[in-house]
């Protein structure tokens, strides 16, 4: 799993216009998918912990 620092780095990349300009569409989509997947996993883990 990603650390909080890695997630923040991905979010900065996603919002940084200069970096996004240098990335191709696939790379931007990958970053976006990574962030969404990570958030989904975190949400699922939190739900599991609550159910215990």
Secondary structure as UniProt FT lines:
FT   HELIX           4..15
FT   HELIX           17..22
FT   HELIX           25..51
//
